[in-house]
Amino acid sequence: MGFADTFKALSSPLRREILNLLKKGRLSAGEISSHFEVTGATISNHLKVLREADLIVETKEKNFIYYDLNASVLEEVMVWLADLKGDHHES
């Protein structure tokens, strides 16, 4: 996926909050849902957008699906933004 998908996924405040939750460690969809006053289907859709943008990865264990941050995509965006701003210096 490209930066367009990444930025689209990051454009939603709810999706950004999901990413904030996941920076503390992996969570199931139910654990993520418990932090919001929206339907499980809404959370599922937001997780799908984040997954398609490669911002999160899912792991299936028995009857549960757990979500983790995909830090490598976030790092790519940070490097690109730093380059754009001119703060990135080569060693």
DSSP file (Angstrom, degrees, kcal/mol; ACC not computed):
  #  RESIDUE AA STRUCTURE BP1 BP2  ACC     N-H-->O    O-->H-N    N-H-->O    O-->H-N    TCO  KAPPA ALPHA  PHI   PSI    X-CA   Y-CA   Z-CA
    1    1 A M              0   0    0      0, 0.0     2,-0.1     0, 0.0    52,-0.1   0.000 360.0 360.0 360.0 154.7    0.0    0.0    0.0
    2    2 A G     >  -     0   0    0      1,-0.0     4,-1.7     4,-0.0     3,-0.4  -0.384 360.0 -90.5-102.7-178.8    1.1    3.5   -0.6
    3    3 A F  H  > S+     0   0    0      1,-0.2     4,-3.3     2,-0.2     5,-0.3   0.809 119.8  65.6 -61.9 -30.3    1.1    6.7    1.4
    4    4 A A  H  > S+     0   0    0      1,-0.2     4,-2.2     2,-0.2    -1,-0.2   0.928 105.2  43.6 -59.5 -44.4   -2.3    7.7    0.1
    5    5 A D  H  > S+     0   0    0     -3,-0.4     4,-2.5     2,-0.2    -1,-0.2   0.892 113.9  51.9 -66.0 -39.3   -3.8    4.7    1.9
    6    6 A T  H  X S+     0   0    0     -4,-1.7     4,-2.2     2,-0.2    -2,-0.2   0.947 112.4  43.7 -62.5 -48.8   -1.8    5.4    5.0
    7    7 A F  H  X S+     0   0    0     -4,-3.3     4,-0.9     2,-0.2    -1,-0.2   0.865 112.1  53.4 -68.2 -34.9   -2.9    9.1    5.2
    8    8 A K  H >< S+     0   0    0     -4,-2.2     3,-0.7    -5,-0.3     4,-0.4   0.936 110.8  47.2 -61.5 -45.1   -6.5    8.1    4.5
    9    9 A A  H >< S+     0   0    0     -4,-2.5     3,-0.9     1,-0.2    -2,-0.2   0.887 112.6  49.4 -63.6 -38.5   -6.4    5.7    7.3
   10   10 A L  H 3< S+     0   0    0     -4,-2.2    -1,-0.2     1,-0.2    -2,-0.2   0.606  92.1  79.6 -76.4 -11.0   -4.8    8.3    9.6
   11   11 A S  T << S+     0   0    0     -4,-0.9    -1,-0.2    -3,-0.7    -2,-0.2   0.701  76.7  83.3 -71.8 -17.6   -7.4   10.9    8.7
   12   12 A S    <>  -     0   0    0     -3,-0.9     4,-2.3    -4,-0.4     5,-0.2  -0.759  69.3-150.5 -90.6 124.3   -9.9    9.4   11.1
   13   13 A P  H  > S+     0   0    0      0, 0.0     4,-2.1     0, 0.0    -1,-0.1   0.874  99.5  53.7 -58.0 -36.7   -9.7   10.5   14.8
   14   14 A L  H  > S+     0   0    0      2,-0.2     4,-2.1     1,-0.2     5,-0.1   0.917 108.5  48.1 -66.0 -41.8  -11.1    7.1   15.8
   15   15 A R  H  > S+     0   0    0      1,-0.2     4,-2.2     2,-0.2    -1,-0.2   0.889 110.2  52.2 -66.2 -37.5   -8.5    5.2   13.8
   16   16 A R  H  X S+     0   0    0     -4,-2.3     4,-2.0     1,-0.2    -1,-0.2   0.890 108.8  50.9 -63.9 -37.6   -5.7    7.3   15.3
   17   17 A E  H  X S+     0   0    0     -4,-2.1     4,-2.2     2,-0.2    -2,-0.2   0.879 106.8  53.9 -67.2 -37.2   -7.1    6.6   18.8
   18   18 A I  H  X S+     0   0    0     -4,-2.1     4,-2.2     2,-0.2    -2,-0.2   0.929 108.3  49.9 -59.9 -44.5   -7.1    2.8   17.9
   19   19 A L  H  X S+     0   0    0     -4,-2.2     4,-1.1     1,-0.2    -2,-0.2   0.897 108.0  53.5 -61.6 -39.7   -3.4    3.2   17.0
   20   20 A N  H  < S+     0   0    0     -4,-2.0     3,-0.4     1,-0.2     4,-0.4   0.900 108.7  49.4 -60.9 -40.9   -2.8    5.0   20.3
   21   21 A L  H >< S+     0   0    0     -4,-2.2     3,-1.2     1,-0.2    -1,-0.2   0.905 109.8  51.8 -62.8 -40.8   -4.3    2.0   22.2
   22   22 A L  H >< S+     0   0    0     -4,-2.2     3,-1.3     1,-0.3    47,-0.5   0.670  90.7  74.7 -74.7 -16.4   -2.2   -0.5   20.3
   23   23 A K  T 3< S+     0   0    0     -4,-1.1    -1,-0.3    -3,-0.4    -2,-0.2   0.727  93.4  56.4 -68.6 -16.7    1.1    1.3   21.0
   24   24 A K  T <  S-     0   0    0     -3,-1.2    -1,-0.3    -4,-0.4     2,-0.2   0.577 128.1 -71.2 -85.9 -11.2    0.7   -0.2   24.6
   25   25 A G    <   -     0   0    0     -3,-1.3    -1,-0.4    -4,-0.2    42,-0.1  -0.746  69.8 -38.1 140.0 172.4    0.5   -3.7   23.2
   26   26 A R        -     0   0    0     -2,-0.2     2,-0.3    -3,-0.1    42,-0.2  -0.282  52.7-176.1 -69.2 148.8   -1.7   -6.0   21.2
   27   27 A L  E     -A   67   0A   0     40,-1.8    40,-3.2     4,-0.0     2,-0.1  -0.968  23.9-118.6-140.4 153.8   -5.4   -6.1   21.8
   28   28 A S  E  >  -A   66   0A   0     -2,-0.3     4,-2.2    38,-0.2    38,-0.2  -0.458  36.9-106.1 -83.3 166.3   -8.4   -8.1   20.5
   29   29 A A  H  > S+     0   0    0     36,-1.0     4,-2.9     1,-0.2     5,-0.2   0.895 122.7  53.0 -59.7 -39.9  -11.2   -6.4   18.6
   30   30 A G  H  > S+     0   0    0      2,-0.2     4,-1.7     1,-0.2    -1,-0.2   0.896 107.9  49.4 -63.5 -40.7  -13.4   -6.7   21.7
   31   31 A E  H  4 S+     0   0    0      2,-0.2     4,-0.3     1,-0.2    -1,-0.2   0.891 113.1  47.5 -65.3 -39.0  -10.8   -5.0   23.9
   32   32 A I  H >< S+     0   0    0     -4,-2.2     3,-1.7     1,-0.2    -2,-0.2   0.937 109.9  52.9 -65.5 -46.4  -10.5   -2.2   21.3
   33   33 A S  H >< S+     0   0    0     -4,-2.9     3,-2.1     1,-0.3     5,-0.3   0.830  96.0  68.4 -58.1 -34.0  -14.3   -1.9   21.1
   34   34 A S  T 3< S+     0   0    0     -4,-1.7    -1,-0.3     1,-0.3    -2,-0.2   0.672  94.3  58.3 -63.9 -14.9  -14.6   -1.5   24.8
   35   35 A H  T <  S+     0   0    0     -3,-1.7     2,-0.3    -4,-0.3    -1,-0.3   0.481 104.5  58.0 -90.3  -3.6  -12.9    1.9   24.6
   36   36 A F  S <  S-     0   0    0     -3,-2.1     2,-0.4    -4,-0.2     7,-0.0  -0.910  71.8-135.0-131.3 153.3  -15.4    3.4   22.2
   37   37 A E  S    S+     0   0    0     -2,-0.3     2,-0.3     2,-0.0    -3,-0.1  -0.396  75.3  97.7-102.0  53.9  -19.2    4.0   22.1
   38   38 A V  S    S-     0   0    0     -2,-0.4    -2,-0.1    -5,-0.3     5,-0.0  -0.857  81.4 -83.4-131.1 167.5  -19.7    2.7   18.6
   39   39 A T     >  -     0   0    0     -2,-0.3     4,-2.0     1,-0.1     3,-0.2  -0.261  33.9-116.0 -71.2 158.7  -20.9   -0.6   17.3
   40   40 A G  H  > S+     0   0    0      1,-0.2     4,-2.7     2,-0.2     5,-0.1   0.848 117.5  58.0 -60.0 -34.8  -18.6   -3.6   16.9
   41   41 A A  H  > S+     0   0    0      2,-0.2     4,-2.1     1,-0.2    -1,-0.2   0.877 104.5  51.1 -64.4 -37.0  -19.2   -3.4   13.1
   42   42 A T  H  > S+     0   0    0      2,-0.2     4,-2.2     1,-0.2    -2,-0.2   0.930 111.6  46.5 -65.1 -45.5  -17.9    0.2   13.1
   43   43 A I  H  X S+     0   0    0     -4,-2.0     4,-2.8     1,-0.2     5,-0.2   0.914 110.3  54.2 -62.1 -42.1  -14.8   -0.9   14.9
   44   44 A S  H  X S+     0   0    0     -4,-2.7     4,-2.0     1,-0.2    -1,-0.2   0.897 108.3  49.1 -58.7 -41.7  -14.4   -3.8   12.6
   45   45 A N  H  X S+     0   0    0     -4,-2.1     4,-2.1     2,-0.2    -1,-0.2   0.917 111.2  48.9 -64.6 -43.7  -14.6   -1.5    9.6
   46   46 A H  H  X S+     0   0    0     -4,-2.2     4,-2.3     1,-0.2    -2,-0.2   0.901 110.5  51.2 -64.0 -39.8  -11.9    0.9   11.1
   47   47 A L  H  X S+     0   0    0     -4,-2.8     4,-2.5     1,-0.2    -1,-0.2   0.880 107.9  53.5 -63.3 -37.1   -9.7   -2.1   11.8
   48   48 A K  H  X S+     0   0    0     -4,-2.0     4,-2.8    -5,-0.2    -2,-0.2   0.920 108.8  48.3 -62.7 -44.4  -10.1   -3.2    8.2
   49   49 A V  H  X S+     0   0    0     -4,-2.1     4,-1.5     2,-0.2    -2,-0.2   0.921 113.5  47.3 -62.7 -43.7   -9.0    0.2    6.9
   50   50 A L  H  <>S+     0   0    0     -4,-2.3     5,-2.4     1,-0.2     6,-0.9   0.892 113.4  48.7 -64.7 -39.4   -6.0    0.2    9.2
   51   51 A R  H ><5S+     0   0    0     -4,-2.5     3,-1.7     1,-0.2    -2,-0.2   0.915 109.5  51.1 -66.6 -44.1   -5.1   -3.3    8.2
   52   52 A E  H 3<5S+     0   0    0     -4,-2.8    -1,-0.2     1,-0.3    -2,-0.2   0.786 108.9  51.9 -65.7 -26.4   -5.4   -2.5    4.5
   53   53 A A  T 3<5S-     0   0    0     -4,-1.5    -1,-0.3    -5,-0.2    -2,-0.2   0.387 114.1-122.4 -87.0   3.7   -3.1    0.5    5.0
   54   54 A D  T < 5S+     0   0    0     -3,-1.7    19,-0.3     2,-0.2    -3,-0.2   0.701  78.5 124.1  61.9  22.3   -0.6   -1.9    6.7
   55   55 A L  S   <S+     0   0    0     -5,-2.4    15,-2.7    -6,-0.2     2,-0.3   0.725  76.0  26.5 -81.9 -22.1   -0.7    0.2    9.9
   56   56 A I  E     -B   69   0A   0     -6,-0.9     2,-0.4    13,-0.3    13,-0.2  -0.946  69.2-149.5-134.5 158.4   -1.7   -2.8   11.9
   57   57 A V  E     -B   68   0A   0     11,-2.4    11,-2.2    -2,-0.3     2,-0.4  -0.945  13.5-141.2-123.8 149.7   -1.3   -6.6   11.7
   58   58 A E  E     -B   67   0A   0     -2,-0.4     2,-0.4     9,-0.2     9,-0.2  -0.885   9.7-166.1-114.7 146.1   -3.6   -9.3   12.9
   59   59 A T  E     -B   66   0A   0      7,-2.5     7,-3.1    -2,-0.4     2,-0.5  -0.997  13.8-143.6-128.6 127.0   -2.8  -12.6   14.5
   60   60 A K  E     +B   65   0A   0     -2,-0.4     2,-0.4     5,-0.2     5,-0.2  -0.799  20.9 175.0 -94.4 128.5   -5.4  -15.3   14.9
   61   61 A E  E >   -B   64   0A   0      3,-2.9     3,-2.5    -2,-0.5     2,-0.2  -0.946  60.8 -56.7-134.6 112.7   -5.2  -17.4   18.1
   62   62 A K  T 3  S-     0   0    0     -2,-0.4     0, 0.0     1,-0.3     0, 0.0  -0.375 123.0 -14.4  53.8-118.1   -8.0  -19.9   18.7
   63   63 A N  T 3  S+     0   0    0     -2,-0.2     2,-0.3    -3,-0.1    -1,-0.3   0.293 124.3  81.6 -96.6  10.5  -11.2  -18.0   18.6
   64   64 A F  E <   - B   0  61A   0     -3,-2.5    -3,-2.9   -36,-0.0     2,-0.5  -0.849  60.1-151.4-119.5 152.1   -9.6  -14.5   18.9
   65   65 A I  E     - B   0  60A   0     -2,-0.3   -36,-1.0    -5,-0.2     2,-0.3  -0.990  18.6-161.0-117.3 126.5   -8.0  -12.1   16.5
   66   66 A Y  E     -AB  28  59A   0     -7,-3.1    -7,-2.5    -2,-0.5     2,-0.4  -0.828   3.9-147.3-108.9 147.8   -5.4   -9.8   18.0
   67   67 A Y  E     +AB  27  58A   0    -40,-3.2   -40,-1.8    -2,-0.3     2,-0.3  -0.922  15.5 178.8-118.3 139.7   -4.1   -6.6   16.6
   68   68 A D  E     - B   0  57A   0    -11,-2.2   -11,-2.4    -2,-0.4     2,-0.1  -0.937  35.0 -99.1-131.8 154.6   -0.6   -5.0   16.8
   69   69 A L  E     - B   0  56A   0    -47,-0.5     2,-0.8    -2,-0.3   -13,-0.3  -0.456  23.7-139.4 -66.6 145.8    0.9   -1.9   15.4
   70   70 A N    >>  -     0   0    0    -15,-2.7     4,-1.2     1,-0.1     3,-0.9  -0.834  23.0-176.3-104.4  89.2    3.0   -2.3   12.3
   71   71 A A  H 3> S+     0   0    0     -2,-0.8     4,-2.6     1,-0.2     5,-0.2   0.760  71.1  69.2 -62.4 -27.0    5.8    0.1   13.3
   72   72 A S  H 3> S+     0   0    0      1,-0.2     4,-2.0     2,-0.2    -1,-0.2   0.891 100.4  46.6 -63.3 -38.5    7.7   -0.3   10.0
   73   73 A V  H <> S+     0   0    0     -3,-0.9     4,-2.0   -19,-0.3    -1,-0.2   0.914 112.5  50.3 -68.5 -41.3    5.0    1.6    8.0
   74   74 A L  H  X S+     0   0    0     -4,-1.2     4,-2.3     1,-0.2    -2,-0.2   0.890 109.4  51.9 -62.3 -38.6    4.8    4.3   10.7
   75   75 A E  H  X S+     0   0    0     -4,-2.6     4,-2.6     2,-0.2    -1,-0.2   0.900 106.9  53.1 -64.8 -40.3    8.6    4.6   10.5
   76   76 A E  H  X S+     0   0    0     -4,-2.0     4,-2.3     1,-0.2    -1,-0.2   0.911 110.5  47.4 -60.1 -42.3    8.5    5.0    6.7
   77   77 A V  H  X S+     0   0    0     -4,-2.0     4,-2.8     2,-0.2    -2,-0.2   0.912 111.5  50.8 -65.4 -42.6    6.0    7.9    7.1
   78   78 A M  H  X S+     0   0    0     -4,-2.3     4,-2.6     2,-0.2    -2,-0.2   0.913 111.0  47.9 -62.4 -43.2    8.1    9.5    9.8
   79   79 A V  H  X S+     0   0    0     -4,-2.6     4,-2.5     2,-0.2    -1,-0.2   0.923 112.7  49.0 -63.4 -44.0   11.2    9.4    7.6
   80   80 A W  H  X S+     0   0    0     -4,-2.3     4,-2.5     2,-0.2    -2,-0.2   0.922 112.7  47.3 -62.1 -44.3    9.3   10.8    4.6
   81   81 A L  H  X S+     0   0    0     -4,-2.8     4,-2.4     2,-0.2    -1,-0.2   0.902 111.6  50.6 -64.3 -41.0    7.8   13.6    6.7
   82   82 A A  H  X>S+     0   0    0     -4,-2.6     5,-1.9     2,-0.2     4,-1.7   0.910 111.4  48.7 -63.4 -41.4   11.2   14.4    8.2
   83   83 A D  H  <5S+     0   0    0     -4,-2.5    -2,-0.2     2,-0.2    -1,-0.2   0.915 111.1  50.3 -62.0 -43.1   12.7   14.5    4.7
   84   84 A L  H  <5S+     0   0    0     -4,-2.5    -2,-0.2     1,-0.2    -1,-0.2   0.898 113.5  44.6 -62.6 -41.1    9.9   16.8    3.5
   85   85 A K  H  <5S-     0   0    0     -4,-2.4    -1,-0.2    -5,-0.2    -2,-0.2   0.750 112.1-121.0 -75.4 -24.6   10.5   19.1    6.4
   86   86 A G  T  <5S+     0   0    0     -4,-1.7    -3,-0.2    -5,-0.2    -4,-0.1   0.596  81.8 114.4  93.7  12.6   14.2   19.0    5.9
   87   87 A D      < +     0   0    0     -5,-1.9     2,-0.6    -6,-0.2    -4,-0.2   0.558  47.2  98.4 -90.0  -8.8   15.0   17.7    9.4
   88   88 A H        -     0   0    0     -6,-1.0     2,-0.4    -9,-0.1    -9,-0.0  -0.703  55.4-171.9 -86.2 117.6   16.4   14.4    8.2
   89   89 A H        -     0   0    0     -2,-0.6     2,-0.2     2,-0.0    -2,-0.0  -0.912  20.6-127.0-112.7 136.1   20.2   14.5    8.1
   90   90 A E              0   0    0     -2,-0.4     0, 0.0     1,-0.1     0, 0.0  -0.537 360.0 360.0 -77.0 144.1   22.3   11.8    6.6
   91   91 A S              0   0    0     -2,-0.2    -1,-0.1     0, 0.0    -2,-0.0   0.445 360.0 360.0 -86.7 360.0   25.1   10.4    8.8
